[in-house]
């Protein structure tokens, strides 16, 4: 799983408490949710997906008690 760092992705981190990841098209929302919750000890509120140019993007919105900026800092995105 690869974290995405664009202007729009950083804006989503700050404004919507949402992280953006790119992964294989075969992964499901449930698999991504389990992986992230286990890896970072967080809770995911919901996940939206987008398939663009043969890549699958996961927009992961965290529950309010978890801050996306903290996870982005751990990943070295910000």
C-alpha positions in Angstrom: 0.0 0.0 0.0 1.4 3.4 -1.0 0.3 6.7 0.6 -0.4 9.5 -1.9 1.0 13.0 -1.3 -0.5 15.6 -3.6 -1.9 19.1 -2.8 -5.4 17.6 -2.9 -4.4 14.7 -0.6 -2.8 17.0 1.9 -5.9 19.2 1.9 -8.0 16.2 2.5 -5.8 15.2 5.5 -6.2 18.7 7.0 -9.8 19.4 6.2 -11.6 16.0 6.1 -9.4 13.8 8.4 -8.9 11.5 5.3 -5.8 9.7 4.1 -5.4 8.6 0.5 -3.6 5.3 -0.5 -3.0 3.5 -3.8 -3.0 -0.3 -3.9 -3.8 -3.2 -6.1 -7.2 -3.4 -7.7 -7.8 -6.8 -6.1 -7.9 -5.4 -2.5 -11.3 -4.8 -0.9 -12.3 -2.0 1.4 -12.5 -4.5 4.3 -9.0 -5.7 3.7 -7.6 -2.2 3.6 -9.6 -1.3 6.7 -8.3 -4.2 8.7 -4.7 -3.6 7.5 -4.7 0.1 8.5 -6.5 -0.5 11.8 -4.0 -3.1 12.8 -0.9 -1.3 11.5 -1.6 2.2 13.1 -4.0 1.2 15.9 -6.7 3.5 14.6 -10.4 3.2 13.8 -11.7 3.8 10.2 -15.1 5.6 9.8 -15.5 4.8 6.1 -13.6 4.1 2.9 -14.4 5.3 -0.6 -12.6 3.9 -3.7 -11.7 5.3 -7.1 -10.3 3.4 -10.1 -8.3 5.6 -12.4 -5.9 4.6 -15.1 -5.7 1.0 -13.9 -4.9 2.0 -10.3 -7.2 1.8 -7.3 -7.3 4.6 -4.8 -8.6 4.3 -1.3 -9.9 7.4 0.5 -9.8 6.4 4.2 -11.8 8.7 6.6 -10.7 8.2 10.2 -13.0 8.4 13.2 -13.0 11.8 14.9 -10.9 10.7 17.9 -8.0 9.8 15.5 -6.1 12.5 13.7 -5.1 11.9 10.1 -2.3 14.4 10.5 -0.6 12.2 13.1 -0.7 9.2 10.8 0.6 11.3 7.9 3.5 12.4 10.1 4.3 8.8 11.0 4.4 7.9 7.3 6.6 10.9 6.6 4.1 12.6 4.3 4.1 15.9 6.1 
